[in-house]
Amino acid sequence: MISYLLRRGSRVVRIILFISFCNAVLAEVEIYGEASYENRYFVEEGLFGQDKSHSSFTLSPEFYFESEDQKTSFTFKPKIRRDSVDNERNLFDIQDFSLVKVQDSYETRIGIRRDFWGVTETVHRVDIINQTDQVESFDGEDKLGQPMINLSLEREWGTLDLYVLIGFRERTFAGEKGRLRLPFPIDRNSAQYESSAENLRTDFAIRWSQYYQDLELALSHFSGTSREPEFKAALKNNTNLIIPYYEVIDQTGLEVLYIVGGLAFKLEAISRSGQGDRFSAATAGFEYTQVGILSSSLDLGWLFEFNHDDRYKDSPIALGARLTFNDLYDSQILSGVIRNEETGETNVFVEASRRVRNCCRLSFESVYFNEGTNSNSVQKTFEYLKQDDFARFEFIYYLGN
C-alpha cells in the first residue's frame, strides 16, 4: 500500500522530503497518536457462516515538526491495522504526510492528508475529499489518506479552499470471512473506471465557508472520480463476482449550521451528476442540548435528523440522545434509532466512551439490526445484516503521554 501511495504522489513526496528534512528551522519533534485493541462479538454466526467474534490491533503514531516561528509544520501519521480473521481489514495506510506553510492570509498544504466536510450526525452528504475506510467501522466515518495540494485563502468575505487531488484511493470492503459485509464477493483487484486515467486521474474541488454570529455556511463543488462505486456483475474463473465501477461525477454541496441558545439546526445537501440521472440528497435536523439537567453537571442532547435521496422512495429518520458527564474523564454516551417507514427497518445503536487517567480510553459500541416485516418487494438496506447484531469493545492507549 505504501508504494502505491508514494508512486502516485511521487513528485509531492519528493518536495516534502526535501523541505522537511533539509530545512533547519524544523527542529522540534512531538509524538502523538494511539495504539488500540478491539474485539467484536456477534450474537449469531454470519449469514455466510462467518465467526461470531474477531479482534484487531491498530497502531497509528503521529510525528509532528514545527518551526520556531510556527509558520511551517510537517506531519507524518501512518496507520497499521491487523485483523484476526478478515485479511481485507489488514491495512497499511498513510493518513497524513504533509507540509503546511502559513502566510498572513493563506495556507499552503502539500502531501497526503484527510479533510472533513459536514455538520450532520447520521449521513455526511458533502464529505467527499477522502475515500471511506469501509471496514474500519460501521458508520463509515473513518477515511483513507488522499494525496493533494490544498491552498486555503482567508478573507473578510470568508475562507476559500482550493484542492488538487492527485490520484484515487479505492474503497475497502470486508472479505469473505469478514462481518458486516455485502451479500456478494467483491473483486477489488478488477476495479473499473470511467476515466481513461483510471486511478491516476487528478480531481479538483473548491469550498467556500463563512462564520457569522450564529450561522455557519459552506458551499462546495467537486469534480472527479466518485468515492462511492457502482457495482457490476462479472464472471472470473467460472465464479460470479461483483466488480466496483468508479464513475466521474460533479457534485455541488451546501452546509448550514445555525445555533440559537441550546438549539442547533443542521443541513447538508448535494446535487450530483455522472451516476445516471442527476439527483439530489439531503440530511437535515436539529440537536437540542439541556445543560445541567436535574441541577447536576450532566448535559443531555436530543438529536433528530431526516434523510432524503431522490434515488430511493424511502426517507429514513434518526432519533438519538447524547449524555455528556462533563467529568475529568470525558465520559459520554450516545444512543439512537434509525427508522425507515417504507421498508420497516430499524437500526438501534449505543456508543459510550470514557478516559482512563490521562493515558487511555475505553469505548463500547453496540448495534442492532431489524429488517422489519414489510413486503419483500421493497428493497431493504439492512437485509444482509440481519444476523450481524454486535457489541464492540475497544481499549486505546495514547502515545506521547
C-alpha positions in Angstrom: 0.0 0.0 0.0 2.8 2.4 0.8 4.4 2.0 -2.6 1.0 2.5 -4.2 0.7 5.9 -2.4 4.3 7.1 -2.9 4.2 6.2 -6.6 1.0 8.1 -7.2 2.2 11.3 -5.4 5.9 10.8 -6.0 6.6 14.4 -7.0 4.7 15.7 -4.0 6.6 13.3 -1.7 10.0 14.4 -3.0 9.1 18.0 -2.4 8.1 17.3 1.2 11.2 15.2 1.9 13.5 17.9 0.6 11.9 20.8 2.5 11.1 19.0 5.8 14.4 17.2 6.3 16.7 19.8 4.8 15.1 22.9 6.3 16.9 23.6 9.6 14.1 25.5 11.2 12.1 22.4 11.7 13.8 21.5 14.9 11.2 20.3 17.4 9.6 16.9 17.2 6.5 15.9 19.0 5.0 12.4 19.1 1.3 11.8 19.4 -1.1 9.1 18.1 -2.6 6.0 19.6 -2.5 2.2 19.7 -5.7 0.3 20.1 -7.1 -3.2 20.6 -10.7 -4.1 19.8 -13.0 -7.1 20.0 -16.3 -7.5 18.1 -18.8 -10.1 19.4 -21.8 -11.1 17.3 -25.0 -12.7 18.6 -25.1 -15.2 15.7 -22.9 -16.7 13.1 -22.8 -14.6 9.9 -25.3 -15.1 7.1 -22.4 -16.7 5.2 -21.0 -18.8 8.0 -18.6 -16.2 9.5 -17.3 -16.5 13.0 -19.1 -14.9 16.0 -16.1 -12.9 17.1 -12.9 -11.3 15.8 -10.3 -9.0 17.2 -7.9 -6.4 15.7 -4.9 -4.3 16.6 -4.3 -0.8 15.3 -1.1 1.3 15.6 -1.3 4.9 14.5 1.6 7.1 15.7 1.9 10.8 14.7 5.1 12.7 14.3 4.8 16.5 14.3 7.5 19.0 13.4 7.1 22.8 13.8 9.4 25.7 13.0 10.3 28.2 15.7 8.2 30.9 14.1 5.2 28.4 13.9 4.7 29.2 10.3 6.0 25.9 8.9 5.0 22.4 10.1 5.3 18.8 8.9 3.1 15.8 10.0 3.6 12.1 9.4 0.9 9.7 10.6 0.8 6.1 9.3 -1.9 3.6 10.3 -1.3 -0.1 10.6 -4.3 -2.5 11.3 -4.2 -6.2 11.7 -7.3 -8.3 12.0 -7.5 -11.9 13.4 -10.0 -13.2 10.8 -10.5 -10.9 7.8 -7.4 -10.3 5.7 -9.3 -7.5 3.9 -9.2 -5.5 7.2 -5.4 -5.6 7.3 -4.2 -2.1 6.4 -1.1 -0.1 6.0 -2.1 3.5 5.2 -0.5 6.9 5.3 -3.2 9.1 6.9 -1.0 12.2 6.9 2.3 13.0 5.3 2.1 16.7 4.7 3.9 20.1 4.8 1.9 23.2 5.9 3.2 26.7 5.3 1.3 29.6 6.9 1.3 33.1 5.5 -0.5 36.2 6.6 -3.7 35.5 4.7 -3.3 32.0 3.3 -2.0 28.5 4.0 -0.4 26.0 1.6 -0.8 22.3 2.4 1.0 19.7 0.3 1.1 16.0 0.8 -1.2 13.2 1.9 -4.0 14.4 4.2 -7.5 13.9 5.4 -10.0 16.8 5.2 -13.5 16.5 6.6 -16.6 18.4 5.4 -20.0 18.4 7.0 -22.2 19.2 10.1 -24.8 16.4 10.4 -24.5 13.3 12.6 -26.0 10.3 10.7 -25.1 10.8 7.0 -22.3 13.1 5.7 -23.6 14.0 2.3 -20.9 16.6 1.3 -17.8 14.8 2.7 -16.1 13.7 -0.5 -12.4 14.6 -0.4 -11.2 11.3 1.2 -12.1 7.7 0.5 -14.1 5.8 3.2 -12.3 3.0 5.1 -15.5 0.9 5.0 -14.1 -2.0 7.1 -12.8 0.1 10.0 -16.3 1.0 11.4 -19.9 0.6 10.5 -20.7 4.3 10.4 -18.2 5.0 7.6 -16.6 8.0 9.3 -13.0 6.6 9.1 -11.1 7.8 6.0 -8.0 6.9 4.0 -5.3 9.5 3.3 -5.5 11.4 0.0 -2.5 12.9 -1.9 -3.4 16.6 -2.5 -2.3 20.2 -2.8 -4.6 22.5 -0.8 -4.5 26.3 -0.9 -6.6 28.0 1.8 -7.3 31.7 1.5 -8.7 33.7 4.4 -10.5 37.0 3.6 -13.2 39.1 5.2 -15.8 37.5 2.9 -14.9 34.0 4.1 -12.4 31.2 3.6 -11.8 29.7 0.2 -10.1 26.3 -0.1 -8.8 25.1 -3.5 -7.9 21.4 -3.9 -5.9 19.5 -6.4 -6.4 15.8 -5.6 -3.6 13.6 -7.0 -4.7 10.1 -7.8 -7.6 8.0 -6.4 -8.0 5.6 -3.5 -10.3 2.6 -3.9 -12.9 1.8 -1.2 -12.1 -1.0 1.2 -14.6 -3.9 1.6 -14.9 -6.8 4.1 -13.6 -10.1 2.8 -15.5 -13.4 2.6 -14.7 -14.2 6.3 -15.5 -10.6 7.4 -18.6 -9.4 9.2 -20.9 -6.5 8.2 -20.1 -7.5 4.6 -22.1 -7.2 1.4 -24.0 -10.3 0.3 -21.7 -10.9 -2.6 -17.9 -11.3 -3.0 -16.2 -8.1 -4.3 -13.2 -8.3 -6.6 -11.3 -5.1 -5.8 -8.3 -6.2 -8.0 -10.5 -5.9 -11.1 -12.0 -2.5 -10.3 -13.0 -0.5 -13.4 -13.1 3.3 -14.0 -15.0 5.6 -16.4 -11.9 7.8 -16.7 -9.2 6.5 -19.1 -6.6 7.6 -16.5 -8.2 5.2 -14.1 -6.8 5.6 -10.5 -4.2 8.1 -11.8 -6.8 10.8 -12.6 -6.3 14.3 -11.0 -9.5 15.6 -9.4 -10.4 19.1 -8.3 -12.5 20.6 -5.5 -13.4 24.1 -4.2 -15.1 25.1 -0.9 -16.2 28.5 0.5 -17.1 28.8 4.1 -18.0 31.7 6.4 -18.9 32.2 10.0 -21.4 34.7 11.2 -22.6 35.4 14.7 -24.9 32.3 15.0 -24.6 30.9 11.5 -22.0 28.8 9.6 -22.3 28.4 5.9 -20.3 26.5 3.3 -20.7 25.9 -0.4 -18.5 23.3 -2.2 -18.0 21.7 -5.6 -16.2 18.5 -6.5 -15.3 17.3 -10.0 -13.6 13.9 -10.3 -13.9 10.2 -9.7 -16.8 9.2 -7.3 -15.7 7.8 -3.9 -18.9 5.7 -4.0 -18.6 2.9 -6.6 -21.4 1.3 -8.5 -21.3 -2.5 -8.8 -21.1 -4.6 -11.9 -21.6 -8.4 -12.2 -18.7 -10.4 -13.8 -17.6 -13.9 -14.3 -14.0 -14.8 -13.4 -12.6 -18.3 -13.3 -16.1 -19.7 -13.5 -17.0 -17.7 -10.4 -19.7 -15.0 -10.2 -18.2 -11.8 -8.8 -19.0 -8.2 -8.3 -16.6 -5.5 -9.6 -16.5 -1.9 -8.3 -17.0 0.7 -11.0 -16.0 4.2 -10.3 -17.7 6.9 -12.4 -16.7 10.5 -13.0 -19.1 12.9 -11.2 -19.7 16.6 -10.5 -21.2 17.3 -7.0 -22.2 20.6 -5.6 -22.8 20.8 -1.8 -24.3 23.0 0.8 -23.7 23.0 4.6 -25.7 25.1 7.1 -25.3 25.2 10.9 -27.5 27.7 12.8 -27.2 27.9 16.6 -29.9 29.6 18.8 -29.1 29.1 22.5 -29.0 25.3 23.1 -30.7 24.5 19.8 -28.6 23.8 16.7 -30.2 23.4 13.2 -28.1 21.4 10.7 -28.3 20.8 7.0 -26.2 19.0 4.4 -27.5 18.9 0.8 -25.9 17.8 -2.5 -26.8 17.8 -6.2 -24.8 15.2 -8.2 -24.4 14.3 -11.9 -22.5 11.5 -13.5 -24.1 8.4 -11.9 -27.1 8.1 -14.2 -29.6 10.9 -14.0 -28.7 13.9 -11.8 -30.1 13.5 -8.3 -30.3 15.4 -5.1 -29.9 14.2 -1.5 -30.1 15.9 1.9 -29.8 15.3 5.6 -31.5 17.9 7.9 -32.3 18.1 11.6 -31.5 19.6 14.9 -29.7 19.0 18.2 -31.0 20.5 21.4 -28.8 20.4 24.5 -30.1 20.7 28.0 -27.3 22.0 30.2 -27.0 20.8 33.9 -30.1 18.5 33.9 -31.5 17.9 37.4 -29.1 20.5 38.8 -26.2 18.3 38.0 -23.0 18.5 35.9 -24.7 16.3 33.2 -25.7 17.7 29.8 -28.4 15.9 27.7 -28.6 16.5 24.0 -31.5 15.4 21.8 -30.9 14.6 18.1 -33.3 14.4 15.2 -32.4 14.0 11.5 -34.3 13.3 8.4 -32.6 11.8 5.3 -33.7 12.1 1.7 -32.3 10.8 -1.6 -34.0 11.1 -5.0 -32.8 7.7 -5.9 -34.9 5.9 -3.2 -38.5 6.1 -2.2 -37.8 5.7 1.5 -36.7 8.5 3.7 -35.3 7.2 7.0 -35.3 9.3 10.1 -32.9 9.2 13.1 -33.7 9.9 16.7 -31.0 10.0 19.4 -29.7 11.3 22.7 -26.3 12.3 23.8 -25.4 12.3 27.6 -22.2 14.2 28.5 -20.9 13.8 32.0 -18.5 16.8 31.9 -16.1 15.0 34.2 -12.3 14.7 34.2 -12.6 11.5 32.2 -14.6 12.9 29.2 -17.3 10.3 29.8 -20.2 10.3 27.3 -23.0 8.1 25.9 -24.7 8.3 22.5 -27.7 6.2 21.7 -30.3 6.4 18.9 -32.7 4.7 16.5 -32.8 4.9 12.7 -36.2 4.0 11.3 -37.4 3.6 7.7 -41.2 3.5 7.5 -41.1 2.4 3.8 -39.1 -0.8 4.4 -40.0 -1.3 8.1 -36.3 -1.5 9.0 -35.0 -0.3 12.4 -31.3 0.2 13.4 -30.6 0.8 17.1 -27.2 1.8 18.3 -25.3 2.7 21.5 -21.9 4.3 21.8 -20.1 5.1 25.0 -16.5 6.1 25.9 -14.5 7.1 29.0 -10.9 8.1 29.6 -8.7 6.1 32.0 -6.4 8.6 33.7 -4.6 10.5 31.0 -3.1 7.6 29.0 -6.0 5.6 27.8 -9.7 5.4 26.7 -12.3 2.6 26.9 -15.1 2.6 24.3 -18.1 0.5 23.7 -20.4 0.2 20.7 -23.5 -1.9 20.1 -25.7 -2.1 17.0 -29.0 -4.0 16.5 -30.5 -4.6 13.0 -34.2 -5.3 12.5 -35.1 -5.9 8.9 -38.8 -5.3 9.5 -41.9 -7.2 8.3 -42.8 -5.1 5.2 -43.2 -6.7 1.8 -40.2 -8.4 0.3 -40.8 -6.4 -2.9 -39.3 -3.4 -1.1 -35.6 -3.0 -1.3 -34.1 -3.2 2.2 -30.8 -1.6 3.3 -30.1 -3.9 6.2 -31.4 -7.2 4.9 -28.0 -8.8 4.5 -27.0 -7.6 8.1 -29.9 -9.3 9.9 -27.6 -11.7 11.6 -24.9 -9.1 12.4 -26.1 -7.6 15.7 -22.9 -6.9 17.5 -21.1 -5.4 20.5 -17.6 -3.9 20.2 -15.1 -3.2 23.0 -12.0 -1.1 22.4 -9.0 -0.1 24.5 -7.0 2.8 23.3 -3.6 3.9 24.6 -2.4 7.4 23.7 1.2 7.7 22.6 3.3 10.6 23.9 1.9 10.6 27.4 
